[in-house]
């Protein structure tokens, strides 16, 4: 029996660690989808091992039955606990 | 974990920079607390002064001193002051 070849994480340039991907987003706009009908968009300034994030020029979207509530904030430290999805480049239908 | 964030403002840097400043703390429940940040730690446990409690954007209560346990915190925001 032939043992499967060990994957070399650094050998294949198309393999990126999740934390590396976030690191590449530092300084650019990101769109963060939280658990529970909340979204946040802003410029990523930094993050830690828990993916707590420092964001700047932030727009907070809250989806309620009455419609979308929008809130602007200067600089925030977002708790990583509720983060579901992080999209590099910001919100797609940004208008 | 070493991250290549040279020149980045990590959560630890942010926490250091906002001590004594006016902040807005939003909890997971949606309640806002506005006040002056007295001290905080890595768990995002927070002690605040001159705290105003906003529920649905309306002022509900005022506290001279208050403690917020970190697990309830959604975000800590700086306040742009004129």
Backbone of each chain as nested JSON, in Angstrom:
{
  "chains": [
    {"id": "A", "residues": [
      {"number": 1, "name": "UNK", "atoms": {"N": [0.844, -1.19, 0.0], "CA": [0.0, 0.0, 0.0], "C": [0.884, 1.248, 0.0]}},
      {"number": 2, "name": "UNK", "atoms": {"N": [0.472, 2.19, -0.789], "CA": [1.241, 3.436, -0.862], "C": [0.589, 4.482, 0.042]}},
      {"number": 3, "name": "UNK", "atoms": {"N": [1.389, 5.019, 0.931], "CA": [0.875, 6.08, 1.814], "C": [0.651, 7.35, 1.009]}},
      {"number": 4, "name": "UNK", "atoms": {"N": [-0.438, 8.069, 1.298], "CA": [-0.677, 9.324, 0.567], "C": [0.411, 10.347, 0.861]}},
      {"number": 5, "name": "UNK", "atoms": {"N": [0.755, 11.105, -0.155], "CA": [1.81, 12.115, 0.013], "C": [1.356, 13.181, 1.0]}},
      {"number": 6, "name": "UNK", "atoms": {"N": [2.317, 13.585, 1.804], "CA": [2.013, 14.67, 2.753], "C": [1.868, 15.987, 1.996]}},
      {"number": 7, "name": "UNK", "atoms": {"N": [0.815, 16.716, 2.295], "CA": [0.625, 18.033, 1.676], "C": [1.618, 19.012, 2.284]}},
      {"number": 8, "name": "UNK", "atoms": {"N": [2.375, 19.647, 1.44], "CA": [3.252, 20.705, 1.924], "C": [2.544, 22.048, 1.778]}},
      {"number": 9, "name": "UNK", "atoms": {"N": [2.218, 22.636, 2.928], "CA": [1.43, 23.865, 2.944], "C": [2.159, 25.023, 2.272]}},
      {"number": 10, "name": "UNK", "atoms": {"N": [3.501, 24.994, 2.367], "CA": [4.256, 26.118, 1.816], "C": [4.682, 25.855, 0.378]}},
      {"number": 11, "name": "UNK", "atoms": {"N": [4.597, 24.603, -0.046], "CA": [5.03, 24.264, -1.395], "C": [4.086, 24.8, -2.452]}},
      {"number": 12, "name": "UNK", "atoms": {"N": [2.79, 24.798, -2.151], "CA": [1.802, 25.218, -3.127], "C": [1.392, 26.668, -2.846]}},
      {"number": 13, "name": "UNK", "atoms": {"N": [1.725, 27.564, -3.773], "CA": [1.423, 28.973, -3.515], "C": [-0.075, 29.279, -3.463]}},
      {"number": 14, "name": "UNK", "atoms": {"N": [-0.892, 28.376, -3.968], "CA": [-2.335, 28.62, -3.934], "C": [-2.936, 28.3, -2.568]}},
      {"number": 15, "name": "UNK", "atoms": {"N": [-2.118, 27.674, -1.696], "CA": [-2.587, 27.379, -0.339], "C": [-2.297, 28.56, 0.572]}},
      {"number": 16, "name": "UNK", "atoms": {"N": [-3.335, 29.16, 1.118], "CA": [-3.17, 30.279, 2.047], "C": [-3.887, 29.953, 3.338]}},
      {"number": 17, "name": "UNK", "atoms": {"N": [-3.209, 30.196, 4.441], "CA": [-3.862, 30.036, 5.739], "C": [-4.93, 31.115, 5.902]}},
      {"number": 18, "name": "UNK", "atoms": {"N": [-6.026, 30.787, 6.602], "CA": [-7.068, 31.788, 6.826], "C": [-6.535, 33.072, 7.445]}},
      {"number": 19, "name": "UNK", "atoms": {"N": [-5.625, 32.922, 8.434], "CA": [-5.092, 34.129, 9.082], "C": [-4.252, 34.973, 8.122]}},
      {"number": 20, "name": "UNK", "atoms": {"N": [-3.598, 34.307, 7.163], "CA": [-2.833, 35.043, 6.149], "C": [-3.76, 35.858, 5.269]}},
      {"number": 21, "name": "UNK", "atoms": {"N": [-4.896, 35.279, 4.954], "CA": [-5.883, 35.973, 4.119], "C": [-6.361, 37.24, 4.815]}},
      {"number": 22, "name": "UNK", "atoms": {"N": [-6.64, 37.13, 6.132], "CA": [-7.09, 38.301, 6.882], "C": [-5.971, 39.329, 6.949]}},
      {"number": 23, "name": "UNK", "atoms": {"N": [-4.741, 38.831, 7.129], "CA": [-3.586, 39.73, 7.198], "C": [-3.449, 40.547, 5.919]}},
      {"number": 24, "name": "UNK", "atoms": {"N": [-3.766, 39.935, 4.79], "CA": [-3.678, 40.639, 3.504], "C": [-4.753, 41.712, 3.372]}},
      {"number": 25, "name": "UNK", "atoms": {"N": [-5.799, 41.61, 4.179], "CA": [-6.893, 42.593, 4.139], "C": [-6.605, 43.837, 4.967]}},
      {"number": 26, "name": "UNK", "atoms": {"N": [-5.553, 43.785, 5.797], "CA": [-5.258, 44.935, 6.667], "C": [-4.989, 46.169, 5.796]}},
      {"number": 27, "name": "UNK", "atoms": {"N": [-5.703, 47.235, 6.095], "CA": [-5.56, 48.471, 5.318], "C": [-6.612, 48.64, 4.25]}},
      {"number": 28, "name": "UNK", "atoms": {"N": [-7.353, 47.574, 3.956], "CA": [-8.397, 47.679, 2.928], "C": [-9.785, 47.475, 3.544]}},
      {"number": 29, "name": "UNK", "atoms": {"N": [-10.792, 47.72, 2.726], "CA": [-12.17, 47.592, 3.202], "C": [-12.563, 46.128, 3.35]}},
      {"number": 30, "name": "UNK", "atoms": {"N": [-13.305, 45.849, 4.414], "CA": [-13.843, 44.499, 4.588], "C": [-15.324, 44.6, 4.953]}},
      {"number": 31, "name": "UNK", "atoms": {"N": [-16.025, 43.538, 4.623], "CA": [-17.44, 43.431, 4.953], "C": [-17.576, 42.242, 5.904]}},
      {"number": 32, "name": "UNK", "atoms": {"N": [-18.113, 42.497, 7.085], "CA": [-18.211, 41.453, 8.101], "C": [-19.687, 41.136, 8.349]}},
      {"number": 33, "name": "UNK", "atoms": {"N": [-20.053, 39.895, 8.178], "CA": [-21.414, 39.458, 8.483], "C": [-21.383, 38.793, 9.86]}},
      {"number": 34, "name": "UNK", "atoms": {"N": [-22.238, 39.285, 10.761], "CA": [-22.294, 38.749, 12.118], "C": [-23.45, 37.774, 12.253]}},
      {"number": 35, "name": "UNK", "atoms": {"N": [-23.41, 37.002, 13.333], "CA": [-24.556, 36.155, 13.662], "C": [-25.706, 37.07, 14.055]}},
      {"number": 36, "name": "UNK", "atoms": {"N": [-26.886, 36.807, 13.559], "CA": [-28.05, 37.549, 14.006], "C": [-28.305, 38.85, 13.271]}},
      {"number": 37, "name": "UNK", "atoms": {"N": [-28.433, 38.812, 11.952], "CA": [-28.928, 39.935, 11.146], "C": [-28.18, 41.24, 11.372]}},
      {"number": 38, "name": "UNK", "atoms": {"N": [-26.887, 41.156, 11.481], "CA": [-26.08, 42.368, 11.592], "C": [-24.897, 42.267, 10.643]}},
      {"number": 39, "name": "UNK", "atoms": {"N": [-24.573, 43.412, 10.029], "CA": [-23.407, 43.455, 9.152], "C": [-22.603, 44.706, 9.455]}},
      {"number": 40, "name": "UNK", "atoms": {"N": [-21.307, 44.616, 9.27], "CA": [-20.433, 45.749, 9.531], "C": [-19.434, 45.872, 8.398]}},
      {"number": 41, "name": "UNK", "atoms": {"N": [-19.265, 47.123, 7.914], "CA": [-18.278, 47.368, 6.878], "C": [-17.317, 48.443, 7.354]}},
      {"number": 42, "name": "UNK", "atoms": {"N": [-16.045, 48.262, 7.062], "CA": [-15.065, 49.271, 7.459], "C": [-13.681, 48.908, 6.968]}},
      {"number": 43, "name": "UNK", "atoms": {"N": [-12.733, 49.806, 7.24], "CA": [-11.348, 49.565, 6.854], "C": [-10.653, 48.809, 7.979]}},
      {"number": 44, "name": "UNK", "atoms": {"N": [-10.091, 47.662, 7.642], "CA": [-9.447, 46.812, 8.655], "C": [-8.101, 47.396, 9.059]}},
      {"number": 45, "name": "UNK", "atoms": {"N": [-7.922, 47.633, 10.357], "CA": [-6.655, 48.18, 10.859], "C": [-5.799, 47.113, 11.538]}},
      {"number": 46, "name": "UNK", "atoms": {"N": [-6.43, 46.065, 12.05], "CA": [-5.67, 45.003, 12.695], "C": [-6.593, 43.959, 13.286]}},
      {"number": 47, "name": "UNK", "atoms": {"N": [-5.999, 42.84, 13.715], "CA": [-6.793, 41.77, 14.312], "C": [-5.9, 40.924, 15.205]}},
      {"number": 48, "name": "UNK", "atoms": {"N": [-6.497, 40.055, 16.003], "CA": [-5.708, 39.17, 16.863], "C": [-6.096, 37.704, 16.641]}},
      {"number": 49, "name": "UNK", "atoms": {"N": [-5.594, 36.821, 17.5], "CA": [-5.798, 35.375, 17.295], "C": [-7.273, 34.966, 17.409]}},
      {"number": 50, "name": "UNK", "atoms": {"N": [-8.077, 35.776, 18.104], "CA": [-9.506, 35.477, 18.212], "C": [-10.307, 36.093, 17.061]}},
      {"number": 51, "name": "UNK", "atoms": {"N": [-9.584, 36.751, 16.143], "CA": [-10.196, 37.549, 15.077], "C": [-11.111, 38.644, 15.656]}},
      {"number": 52, "name": "UNK", "atoms": {"N": [-10.735, 39.171, 16.837], "CA": [-11.242, 40.478, 17.221], "C": [-10.604, 41.437, 16.224]}},
      {"number": 53, "name": "UNK", "atoms": {"N": [-11.367, 42.447, 15.768], "CA": [-10.823, 43.312, 14.727], "C": [-10.949, 44.784, 15.078]}},
      {"number": 54, "name": "UNK", "atoms": {"N": [-9.926, 45.554, 14.71], "CA": [-10.017, 47.006, 14.785], "C": [-10.408, 47.509, 13.403]}},
      {"number": 55, "name": "UNK", "atoms": {"N": [-11.541, 48.228, 13.348], "CA": [-12.05, 48.75, 12.076], "C": [-12.187, 50.266, 12.158]}},
      {"number": 56, "name": "UNK", "atoms": {"N": [-12.016, 50.923, 10.988], "CA": [-12.093, 52.377, 10.934], "C": [-13.142, 52.78, 9.894]}},
      {"number": 57, "name": "UNK", "atoms": {"N": [-13.725, 53.971, 10.072], "CA": [-14.769, 54.49, 9.172], "C": [-15.832, 53.422, 8.936]}},
      {"number": 58, "name": "UNK", "atoms": {"N": [-16.505, 53.077, 10.007], "CA": [-17.36, 51.899, 10.033], "C": [-18.816, 52.246, 9.705]}},
      {"number": 59, "name": "UNK", "atoms": {"N": [-19.441, 51.401, 8.942], "CA": [-20.882, 51.467, 8.736], "C": [-21.486, 50.191, 9.291]}},
      {"number": 60, "name": "UNK", "atoms": {"N": [-22.469, 50.378, 10.163], "CA": [-23.125, 49.237, 10.802], "C": [-24.519, 49.08, 10.202]}},
      {"number": 61, "name": "UNK", "atoms": {"N": [-24.84, 47.911, 9.72], "CA": [-26.166, 47.641, 9.158], "C": [-26.888, 46.66, 10.068]}},
      {"number": 62, "name": "UNK", "atoms": {"N": [-28.106, 47.029, 10.407], "CA": [-28.924, 46.134, 11.231], "C": [-30.187, 45.829, 10.449]}},
      {"number": 63, "name": "UNK", "atoms": {"N": [-30.402, 44.586, 10.126], "CA": [-31.578, 44.208, 9.344], "C": [-32.731, 43.891, 10.296]}},
      {"number": 64, "name": "UNK", "atoms": {"N": [-33.759, 44.731, 10.245], "CA": [-34.93, 44.546, 11.098], "C": [-36.159, 44.345, 10.215]}},
      {"number": 65, "name": "UNK", "atoms": {"N": [-37.271, 43.867, 10.79], "CA": [-38.498, 43.719, 10.0], "C": [-38.969, 45.046, 9.396]}},
      {"number": 66, "name": "UNK", "atoms": {"N": [-38.595, 46.17, 10.038], "CA": [-39.025, 47.496, 9.552], "C": [-38.098, 48.02, 8.456]}},
      {"number": 67, "name": "UNK", "atoms": {"N": [-37.002, 47.336, 8.217], "CA": [-36.046, 47.784, 7.202], "C": [-34.633, 47.787, 7.745]}},
      {"number": 68, "name": "UNK", "atoms": {"N": [-33.719, 48.405, 6.953], "CA": [-32.317, 48.378, 7.317], "C": [-31.937, 49.622, 8.107]}},
      {"number": 69, "name": "UNK", "atoms": {"N": [-31.396, 49.418, 9.3], "CA": [-30.91, 50.548, 10.113], "C": [-29.418, 50.704, 9.857]}},
      {"number": 70, "name": "UNK", "atoms": {"N": [-29.002, 51.948, 9.559], "CA": [-27.591, 52.22, 9.271], "C": [-27.018, 53.147, 10.335]}},
      {"number": 71, "name": "UNK", "atoms": {"N": [-25.806, 52.852, 10.755], "CA": [-25.154, 53.611, 11.814], "C": [-23.676, 53.792, 11.449]}},
      {"number": 72, "name": "UNK", "atoms": {"N": [-23.174, 55.039, 11.583], "CA": [-21.767, 55.295, 11.256], "C": [-20.927, 55.461, 12.522]}},
      {"number": 73, "name": "UNK", "atoms": {"N": [-19.751, 54.882, 12.51], "CA": [-18.858, 54.936, 13.662], "C": [-17.433, 55.244, 13.195]}},
      {"number": 74, "name": "UNK", "atoms": {"N": [-16.67, 55.914, 14.075], "CA": [-15.318, 56.348, 13.749], "C": [-14.35, 55.164, 13.715]}},
      {"number": 75, "name": "UNK", "atoms": {"N": [-14.09, 54.613, 14.906], "CA": [-13.155, 53.479, 15.011], "C": [-13.687, 52.518, 16.063]}},
      {"number": 76, "name": "UNK", "atoms": {"N": [-13.712, 51.247, 15.74], "CA": [-14.264, 50.28, 16.69], "C": [-13.342, 49.078, 16.881]}},
      {"number": 77, "name": "UNK", "atoms": {"N": [-13.505, 48.459, 18.045], "CA": [-12.936, 47.138, 18.283], "C": [-14.107, 46.165, 18.277]}},
      {"number": 78, "name": "UNK", "atoms": {"N": [-14.17, 45.346, 17.251], "CA": [-15.274, 44.405, 17.095], "C": [-14.909, 43.078, 17.746]}},
      {"number": 79, "name": "UNK", "atoms": {"N": [-15.771, 42.609, 18.637], "CA": [-15.575, 41.319, 19.288], "C": [-15.677, 40.194, 18.241]}},
      {"number": 80, "name": "UNK", "atoms": {"N": [-14.696, 39.298, 18.232], "CA": [-14.674, 38.222, 17.251], "C": [-15.712, 37.14, 17.474]}},
      {"number": 81, "name": "UNK", "atoms": {"N": [-16.326, 37.174, 18.652], "CA": [-17.256, 36.143, 19.066], "C": [-18.425, 35.92, 18.106]}},
      {"number": 82, "name": "UNK", "atoms": {"N": [-18.935, 37.01, 17.524], "CA": [-20.155, 36.932, 16.729], "C": [-19.918, 36.968, 15.223]}},
      {"number": 83, "name": "UNK", "atoms": {"N": [-18.654, 36.917, 14.825], "CA": [-18.353, 37.022, 13.398], "C": [-18.685, 35.714, 12.688]}},
      {"number": 84, "name": "UNK", "atoms": {"N": [-19.457, 35.823, 11.603], "CA": [-19.799, 34.648, 10.805], "C": [-18.963, 34.617, 9.533]}},
      {"number": 85, "name": "UNK", "atoms": {"N": [-18.933, 35.717, 8.787], "CA": [-18.253, 35.759, 7.496], "C": [-17.47, 37.058, 7.373]}},
      {"number": 86, "name": "UNK", "atoms": {"N": [-16.287, 36.959, 6.754], "CA": [-15.515, 38.159, 6.468], "C": [-15.238, 38.194, 4.962]}},
      {"number": 87, "name": "UNK", "atoms": {"N": [-15.663, 39.259, 4.298], "CA": [-15.476, 39.374, 2.852], "C": [-14.504, 40.512, 2.542]}},
      {"number": 88, "name": "UNK", "atoms": {"N": [-13.343, 40.212, 1.942], "CA": [-12.406, 41.261, 1.566], "C": [-13.001, 42.155, 0.469]}},
      {"number": 89, "name": "UNK", "atoms": {"N": [-12.698, 43.443, 0.551], "CA": [-13.12, 44.363, -0.509], "C": [-14.371, 45.149, -0.197]}},
      {"number": 90, "name": "UNK", "atoms": {"N": [-15.06, 44.832, 0.876], "CA": [-16.255, 45.575, 1.265], "C": [-17.536, 45.002, 0.712]}},
      {"number": 91, "name": "UNK", "atoms": {"N": [-18.642, 45.682, 1.049], "CA": [-19.971, 45.226, 0.679], "C": [-20.161, 45.365, -0.832]}},
      {"number": 92, "name": "UNK", "atoms": {"N": [-20.665, 44.329, -1.511], "CA": [-20.725, 44.35, -2.971], "C": [-21.599, 45.462, -3.567]}},
      {"number": 93, "name": "UNK", "atoms": {"N": [-22.847, 45.635, -3.065], "CA": [-23.711, 46.665, -3.663], "C": [-23.503, 48.001, -2.975]}},
      {"number": 94, "name": "UNK", "atoms": {"N": [-22.243, 48.269, -2.595], "CA": [-21.911, 49.528, -1.949], "C": [-22.278, 50.691, -2.862]}},
      {"number": 95, "name": "UNK", "atoms": {"N": [-23.206, 51.521, -2.396], "CA": [-23.625, 52.631, -3.244], "C": [-23.533, 53.94, -2.473]}}
    ]},
    {"id": "B", "residues": [
      {"number": 1, "name": "UNK", "atoms": {"N": [0.789, 33.138, 17.956], "CA": [0.796, 33.23, 16.485], "C": [1.371, 34.569, 16.059]}},
      {"number": 2, "name": "UNK", "atoms": {"N": [2.397, 34.512, 15.281], "CA": [3.008, 35.744, 14.807], "C": [2.343, 36.171, 13.509]}},
      {"number": 3, "name": "UNK", "atoms": {"N": [1.852, 37.388, 13.505], "CA": [1.228, 37.908, 12.298], "C": [2.045, 39.073, 11.768]}},
      {"number": 4, "name": "UNK", "atoms": {"N": [2.158, 39.15, 10.5], "CA": [2.991, 40.175, 9.884], "C": [2.303, 41.515, 9.785]}},
      {"number": 5, "name": "UNK", "atoms": {"N": [1.818, 41.995, 10.912], "CA": [1.069, 43.248, 10.878], "C": [1.938, 44.425, 11.282]}},
      {"number": 6, "name": "UNK", "atoms": {"N": [2.951, 44.721, 10.504], "CA": [3.779, 45.876, 10.82], "C": [2.995, 47.146, 10.504]}},
      {"number": 7, "name": "UNK", "atoms": {"N": [2.95, 48.052, 11.49], "CA": [2.207, 49.298, 11.289], "C": [0.716, 49.144, 11.458]}},
      {"number": 8, "name": "UNK", "atoms": {"N": [0.25, 47.951, 11.829], "CA": [-1.181, 47.738, 12.028], "C": [-1.561, 48.088, 13.456]}},
      {"number": 9, "name": "UNK", "atoms": {"N": [-2.828, 48.421, 13.641], "CA": [-3.331, 48.715, 14.974], "C": [-4.116, 47.493, 15.45]}},
      {"number": 10, "name": "UNK", "atoms": {"N": [-3.462, 46.675, 16.255], "CA": [-4.088, 45.451, 16.736], "C": [-5.068, 45.786, 17.864]}},
      {"number": 11, "name": "UNK", "atoms": {"N": [-5.974, 44.839, 18.197], "CA": [-6.898, 45.062, 19.309], "C": [-6.202, 45.507, 20.59]}},
      {"number": 12, "name": "UNK", "atoms": {"N": [-5.027, 44.957, 20.894], "CA": [-4.303, 45.354, 22.109], "C": [-3.9, 46.83, 22.046]}},
      {"number": 13, "name": "UNK", "atoms": {"N": [-3.434, 47.272, 20.878], "CA": [-3.056, 48.683, 20.696], "C": [-4.269, 49.589, 20.872]}},
      {"number": 14, "name": "UNK", "atoms": {"N": [-5.381, 49.152, 20.295], "CA": [-6.62, 49.937, 20.377], "C": [-7.059, 50.104, 21.827]}},
      {"number": 15, "name": "UNK", "atoms": {"N": [-7.036, 49.018, 22.581], "CA": [-7.447, 49.057, 23.986], "C": [-6.582, 50.031, 24.775]}},
      {"number": 16, "name": "UNK", "atoms": {"N": [-5.275, 50.011, 24.49], "CA": [-4.356, 50.92, 25.182], "C": [-4.683, 52.367, 24.849]}},
      {"number": 17, "name": "UNK", "atoms": {"N": [-5.042, 52.615, 23.585], "CA": [-5.201, 53.991, 23.108], "C": [-6.503, 54.65, 23.567]}},
      {"number": 18, "name": "UNK", "atoms": {"N": [-7.498, 53.875, 24.015], "CA": [-8.795, 54.481, 24.319], "C": [-9.048, 54.675, 25.81]}},
      {"number": 19, "name": "UNK", "atoms": {"N": [-8.095, 54.319, 26.664], "CA": [-8.286, 54.496, 28.106], "C": [-8.487, 55.976, 28.442]}},
      {"number": 20, "name": "UNK", "atoms": {"N": [-9.538, 56.28, 29.2], "CA": [-9.811, 57.659, 29.588], "C": [-10.589, 58.464, 28.568]}},
      {"number": 21, "name": "UNK", "atoms": {"N": [-10.886, 57.846, 27.412], "CA": [-11.612, 58.541, 26.345], "C": [-13.113, 58.244, 26.413]}},
      {"number": 22, "name": "UNK", "atoms": {"N": [-13.888, 59.081, 25.736], "CA": [-15.318, 58.848, 25.603], "C": [-15.543, 57.723, 24.593]}},
      {"number": 23, "name": "UNK", "atoms": {"N": [-16.361, 56.751, 24.979], "CA": [-16.603, 55.599, 24.11], "C": [-18.097, 55.23, 24.075]}},
      {"number": 24, "name": "UNK", "atoms": {"N": [-18.447, 54.462, 23.048], "CA": [-19.755, 53.817, 22.986], "C": [-19.497, 52.311, 23.03]}},
      {"number": 25, "name": "UNK", "atoms": {"N": [-20.15, 51.641, 23.963], "CA": [-20.034, 50.184, 24.026], "C": [-21.38, 49.595, 23.657]}},
      {"number": 26, "name": "UNK", "atoms": {"N": [-21.404, 48.774, 22.609], "CA": [-22.652, 48.117, 22.225], "C": [-22.602, 46.672, 22.675]}},
      {"number": 27, "name": "UNK", "atoms": {"N": [-23.666, 46.226, 23.312], "CA": [-23.75, 44.838, 23.751], "C": [-24.453, 44.002, 22.692]}},
      {"number": 28, "name": "UNK", "atoms": {"N": [-24.347, 42.689, 22.829], "CA": [-25.015, 41.767, 21.906], "C": [-26.526, 41.968, 21.899]}},
      {"number": 29, "name": "UNK", "atoms": {"N": [-27.068, 42.413, 23.036], "CA": [-28.507, 42.637, 23.149], "C": [-28.966, 43.87, 22.379]}},
      {"number": 30, "name": "UNK", "atoms": {"N": [-28.018, 44.702, 21.921], "CA": [-28.371, 45.911, 21.185], "C": [-28.377, 47.165, 22.048]}},
      {"number": 31, "name": "UNK", "atoms": {"N": [-28.198, 46.993, 23.355], "CA": [-28.167, 48.146, 24.258], "C": [-26.811, 48.862, 24.127]}},
      {"number": 32, "name": "UNK", "atoms": {"N": [-26.86, 50.202, 24.107], "CA": [-25.652, 51.025, 24.003], "C": [-25.304, 51.64, 25.345]}},
      {"number": 33, "name": "UNK", "atoms": {"N": [-24.039, 51.683, 25.672], "CA": [-23.568, 52.416, 26.848], "C": [-22.569, 53.47, 26.395]}},
      {"number": 34, "name": "UNK", "atoms": {"N": [-22.885, 54.752, 26.691], "CA": [-21.973, 55.841, 26.347], "C": [-21.384, 56.407, 27.617]}},
      {"number": 35, "name": "UNK", "atoms": {"N": [-20.081, 56.59, 27.634], "CA": [-19.451, 57.145, 28.827], "C": [-17.949, 57.237, 28.662]}},
      {"number": 36, "name": "UNK", "atoms": {"N": [-17.286, 57.514, 29.773], "CA": [-15.831, 57.627, 29.763], "C": [-15.246, 56.314, 30.251]}},
      {"number": 37, "name": "UNK", "atoms": {"N": [-14.353, 55.762, 29.456], "CA": [-13.782, 54.466, 29.765], "C": [-12.732, 54.598, 30.877]}},
      {"number": 38, "name": "UNK", "atoms": {"N": [-12.999, 53.955, 32.017], "CA": [-12.079, 54.049, 33.152], "C": [-10.963, 53.021, 33.005]}},
      {"number": 39, "name": "UNK", "atoms": {"N": [-11.324, 51.757, 32.813], "CA": [-10.305, 50.749, 32.554], "C": [-10.927, 49.514, 31.922]}},
      {"number": 40, "name": "UNK", "atoms": {"N": [-10.065, 48.694, 31.349], "CA": [-10.553, 47.495, 30.676], "C": [-9.428, 46.475, 30.585]}},
      {"number": 41, "name": "UNK", "atoms": {"N": [-9.783, 45.242, 30.227], "CA": [-8.771, 44.191, 30.099], "C": [-8.952, 43.415, 28.796]}},
      {"number": 42, "name": "UNK", "atoms": {"N": [-8.146, 42.387, 28.646], "CA": [-8.131, 41.607, 27.417], "C": [-9.403, 40.818, 27.148]}},
      {"number": 43, "name": "UNK", "atoms": {"N": [-10.23, 40.638, 28.191], "CA": [-11.51, 39.956, 28.004], "C": [-12.593, 40.922, 27.525]}},
      {"number": 44, "name": "UNK", "atoms": {"N": [-12.205, 42.202, 27.391], "CA": [-13.156, 43.276, 27.084], "C": [-14.096, 43.535, 28.26]}},
      {"number": 45, "name": "UNK", "atoms": {"N": [-13.736, 43.082, 29.455], "CA": [-14.405, 43.578, 30.659], "C": [-14.126, 45.07, 30.717]}},
      {"number": 46, "name": "UNK", "atoms": {"N": [-15.138, 45.853, 31.076], "CA": [-15.008, 47.3, 30.993], "C": [-15.542, 47.961, 32.258]}},
      {"number": 47, "name": "UNK", "atoms": {"N": [-14.823, 48.952, 32.764], "CA": [-15.351, 49.839, 33.801], "C": [-15.519, 51.214, 33.169]}},
      {"number": 48, "name": "UNK", "atoms": {"N": [-16.71, 51.796, 33.331], "CA": [-17.017, 53.097, 32.729], "C": [-17.502, 54.078, 33.779]}},
      {"number": 49, "name": "UNK", "atoms": {"N": [-17.326, 55.365, 33.468], "CA": [-17.829, 56.438, 34.326], "C": [-18.773, 57.316, 33.52]}},
      {"number": 50, "name": "UNK", "atoms": {"N": [-19.625, 58.041, 34.229], "CA": [-20.614, 58.944, 33.604], "C": [-21.371, 58.216, 32.492]}},
      {"number": 51, "name": "UNK", "atoms": {"N": [-21.843, 57.035, 32.828], "CA": [-22.414, 56.154, 31.808], "C": [-23.891, 56.457, 31.552]}},
      {"number": 52, "name": "UNK", "atoms": {"N": [-24.241, 56.495, 30.264], "CA": [-25.638, 56.643, 29.866], "C": [-26.059, 55.393, 29.12]}},
      {"number": 53, "name": "UNK", "atoms": {"N": [-27.201, 54.835, 29.527], "CA": [-27.706, 53.599, 28.927], "C": [-28.77, 53.925, 27.882]}},
      {"number": 54, "name": "UNK", "atoms": {"N": [-28.546, 53.515, 26.652], "CA": [-29.503, 53.773, 25.564], "C": [-30.125, 52.459, 25.105]}},
      {"number": 55, "name": "UNK", "atoms": {"N": [-31.458, 52.38, 25.197], "CA": [-32.177, 51.223, 24.664], "C": [-33.011, 51.72, 23.494]}},
      {"number": 56, "name": "UNK", "atoms": {"N": [-32.832, 51.101, 22.333], "CA": [-33.476, 51.536, 21.087], "C": [-33.202, 53.019, 20.803]}},
      {"number": 57, "name": "UNK", "atoms": {"N": [-31.989, 53.463, 21.106], "CA": [-31.596, 54.841, 20.831], "C": [-32.131, 55.866, 21.816]}},
      {"number": 58, "name": "UNK", "atoms": {"N": [-32.872, 55.422, 22.841], "CA": [-33.433, 56.357, 23.817], "C": [-32.753, 56.193, 25.171]}},
      {"number": 59, "name": "UNK", "atoms": {"N": [-32.423, 57.327, 25.771], "CA": [-31.758, 57.315, 27.071], "C": [-32.679, 56.738, 28.141]}},
      {"number": 60, "name": "UNK", "atoms": {"N": [-32.233, 55.676, 28.796], "CA": [-33.069, 55.003, 29.799], "C": [-32.549, 55.182, 31.219]}},
      {"number": 61, "name": "UNK", "atoms": {"N": [-31.236, 55.301, 31.356], "CA": [-30.647, 55.322, 32.696], "C": [-29.288, 56.006, 32.681]}},
      {"number": 62, "name": "UNK", "atoms": {"N": [-28.869, 56.467, 33.85], "CA": [-27.518, 57.021, 33.996], "C": [-26.847, 56.374, 35.203]}},
      {"number": 63, "name": "UNK", "atoms": {"N": [-25.59, 56.039, 35.045], "CA": [-24.822, 55.441, 36.141], "C": [-23.52, 56.211, 36.316]}},
      {"number": 64, "name": "UNK", "atoms": {"N": [-23.164, 56.504, 37.575], "CA": [-21.899, 57.172, 37.852], "C": [-20.726, 56.26, 37.535]}},
      {"number": 65, "name": "UNK", "atoms": {"N": [-20.864, 55.012, 37.923], "CA": [-19.854, 53.991, 37.653], "C": [-20.562, 52.748, 37.174]}},
      {"number": 66, "name": "UNK", "atoms": {"N": [-19.985, 52.05, 36.226], "CA": [-20.58, 50.76, 35.865], "C": [-19.529, 49.796, 35.346]}},
      {"number": 67, "name": "UNK", "atoms": {"N": [-19.819, 48.542, 35.546], "CA": [-18.938, 47.476, 35.075], "C": [-19.696, 46.642, 34.049]}},
      {"number": 68, "name": "UNK", "atoms": {"N": [-19.052, 46.362, 32.939], "CA": [-19.661, 45.506, 31.913], "C": [-18.795, 44.269, 31.749]}},
      {"number": 69, "name": "UNK", "atoms": {"N": [-19.405, 43.116, 31.897], "CA": [-18.651, 41.878, 31.686], "C": [-18.416, 41.674, 30.193]}},
      {"number": 70, "name": "UNK", "atoms": {"N": [-17.166, 41.299, 29.86], "CA": [-16.7, 41.307, 28.476], "C": [-17.454, 40.416, 27.507]}},
      {"number": 71, "name": "UNK", "atoms": {"N": [-18.048, 39.334, 28.012], "CA": [-18.705, 38.401, 27.087], "C": [-19.928, 39.013, 26.412]}},
      {"number": 72, "name": "UNK", "atoms": {"N": [-20.483, 40.091, 26.994], "CA": [-21.656, 40.743, 26.426], "C": [-21.33, 41.791, 25.37]}},
      {"number": 73, "name": "UNK", "atoms": {"N": [-20.056, 42.109, 25.228], "CA": [-19.671, 43.238, 24.378], "C": [-19.644, 42.834, 22.9]}},
      {"number": 74, "name": "UNK", "atoms": {"N": [-20.388, 43.581, 22.076], "CA": [-20.317, 43.394, 20.624], "C": [-19.167, 44.225, 20.061]}},
      {"number": 75, "name": "UNK", "atoms": {"N": [-19.154, 45.521, 20.392], "CA": [-18.013, 46.338, 19.996], "C": [-17.792, 47.498, 20.966]}},
      {"number": 76, "name": "UNK", "atoms": {"N": [-16.576, 48.03, 20.93], "CA": [-16.227, 49.259, 21.638], "C": [-15.867, 50.266, 20.559]}},
      {"number": 77, "name": "UNK", "atoms": {"N": [-16.53, 51.426, 20.592], "CA": [-16.303, 52.423, 19.551], "C": [-15.815, 53.734, 20.151]}},
      {"number": 78, "name": "UNK", "atoms": {"N": [-14.911, 54.393, 19.438], "CA": [-14.517, 55.744, 19.835], "C": [-15.628, 56.713, 19.44]}},
      {"number": 79, "name": "UNK", "atoms": {"N": [-15.649, 57.882, 20.065], "CA": [-16.655, 58.889, 19.741], "C": [-15.961, 60.062, 19.074]}},
      {"number": 80, "name": "UNK", "atoms": {"N": [-16.473, 60.438, 17.902], "CA": [-15.932, 61.604, 17.22], "C": [-16.474, 62.852, 17.904]}},
      {"number": 81, "name": "UNK", "atoms": {"N": [-15.607, 63.619, 18.531], "CA": [-16.074, 64.801, 19.247], "C": [-15.745, 66.069, 18.507]}},
      {"number": 82, "name": "UNK", "atoms": {"N": [-16.689, 66.964, 18.547], "CA": [-16.51, 68.244, 17.858], "C": [-15.604, 69.164, 18.682]}}
    ]}
  ]
}
